[in-house]
Amino acid sequence: MNCEVKAKDRVGTINPIFTCQPCGAQYVSIGVKDCIGIVHGGQGCVMFVRLLISQHLKESFEIASSSVHEDGAVFGALDRVETAVDVLLMRYPHVKVIPIITTCSTEVIGDDIDGVITKLEDELLAVKYPDREVHLVPIHTPSFVGSMVTGYDVAVRDFVKKFATKGEPNGKVNLITGWVNPGDVTALKHLLAEMEIDATVLFEIETFDSPLMPTGDAVSHGETTVEDLQGTANALGTIALNRYEGGKAAEFLEKKFKVPAVIGPTPIGIRNTDTFLKRLSEMTGKPIPPSLVRERGIAIDAITDVAHMFLADKRVALFGNPDLVLGLAEFCLDLEMRPVLLLLGDDNGRYADDPRIKALQENAEFPMEIVTNADLWDLEDRIKNKGLELDLILGHSKGRFISIDNGVPMVRVGFPTYDRAGLFRHPVVGYAGATWLVEQIANTLFTDMEYKKNKEWLLNVW
């Protein structure tokens, strides 16, 4: 077997690939319209995550903290939730949805947020805000287990579980995008529009590429409404693009409301985008139009321009969210590249059963290593101390110093990317994403060829 799957062989973490569960829940919450989440924990649980998301998206948005201090950590802090909800409703008259997101400290002390929500609905909301639509959503994301990926998955399920209401069929498709950028949402909506498919996009963050208007109002917010979430129970079917970032919600809708679920593959590259469109066509009966066939041809032409001459046999290491890493690895194989190292940053027990990993194990024609519960020291150690030779790194900005220190070029992709301008505008999904990715990879390698004087003469005649 050329593809080996194994867990990190060290105790502890050095330079983590992921942050914790509440981050994922917060990323989901910003996609909901008229929603401000309350993170029940210390202020740092909001401050650092908000900084990370703002660095990535270069936008301002609103999220709140219950601001638990030492006394709350000892005696319980449910009173902080009650105060936070009241203050939020007083200060923001438009707010309808308030997810209450737990953290490690409040889960350890055993704060009953489900119970306090019942109390708030019976007392505060009924007495002080009787004529106002307010929905409180409990989201349990203890950060001593899982990662931001599992936190995202849990939050998507909990939002859907809270609102989905059985009614008349609406003829729509539920599209759960997973952890993507505004540019990805734009690209996915374009594919849907070309096929004339009416879809509920969860969660709608396209508007986080916000304009700076003469009014000065530059606060970003999502566009998924309460009505959108309620209607998920009445759809033709659900397509969750990412197994680990929305799969739970798709499975819930299928089990609870008999809404057929299709999970994956992540539509990165030509092959997976073809599969995505075929599944949309099968679910809705809509044909794939000639316009998308042409877009596919343009993407294949862009790939053909560079793949065999410049990308073949280039050795690549990838790290980041598992669905993204596996989708990128499949795309690299289609580009004739060699993804020799895949780093997945948590210990999710379901990886061993992932059909994509099984396919890699069965078909890999060169040595490939997949490391679970990995950190970025696993990458650095292999380069510095174990002789791993690489031509390229694909991953988010936290790996930049490994790239710089070891002279390995790097394409920024995933979350967070903060040391390059405007990456959130460019999709990695769909045919447009395939074109952008292959050109980013090629241009990064071209630049490296020039810096290192490595066959740069090829660029004169290409």
Secondary structure by P-SEA (a helix, b strand, c coil): ccbbbbccccccccccccccaaaaaaaaaaacccbbbbccccccccaaaaaaaaaaccbbbbbbbccccaaaaacccaaaaaaaaaaaaaacccccbbbbcccaaaaaacccaaaaaaaaaacccccccccbbbbbbbbbbccccccaaaaaaaaaaaaaaacccccccccbbbbbcccccaaaaaaaaaaaaaacccccccccccccccccccccccbbbbcccaaaaaacccccbbbcccccccaaaaaaaaaacccccccccccccaaaaaaaaaaaaaaccccccaaaaaaaaaaaaaaaaccccccccbbbbbbccaaaaaaaaaaaaaacccccbbbbccccccccccaaaaaaaaccccbbbbbccccaaaaaaaacccccccccccccccaaaaaaaacbbbbbccccccccccccccccccaaaaaaaaaaaaaaaaaaaaaacccccccccc
